[in-house]
Amino acid sequence: MASSKDIRDLIAARRANRGAPPRVGVPQIDPADLITEPSEPPVVVETPPEEPPEMNRPPQVPVSDGADDGESHRSRPTVIEDPRLMPIDRTATLVAFSSYLYPDRKRQVKQESISTGHDMHEIIDTALGEYFEKRYGNGY
């Protein structure tokens, strides 16, 4: 820890430098032998813009044509199920999951939790269930 004498010396040094010119950064200049011209201009490849996915239904999964590629047909699933459309198993154990919420949204969820007597995760789970039901229908 600095003693009062050291602090006095620091303050005196600052006062002595008040009339000094401001500090200026040193310009960084590369030596001429290191500077090289680019041999070719960069090639710009234009790609067509991707169309946004349709928001009302899950993306379509390509189905194989059934040609045998050496694997047993039993080992390959014929239909890939979309987890957004699967029913929720309420008997499974809960999995720890973190997510970011705006502070106001967290306050809303916490107040709803206090008012209704439910845990915060139950309120978020109910809201997500209503979201998926509204978006994909009652059959999810």
Secondary structure, 3 states (H helix, E strand, C coil): CCCHHHHHHHHHHHHHCCCCCCCCCCCCCCCCCCCCCCCCCCCCCCCCCCCCCCCCCCCCCCCCCCCCCCCCCCCCCCCCCCHHHCCCCCCCCCCCCCCCCCHHHHHHHHHHHHHHCCCHHHHHHHHHHHHHHHHHCCCC
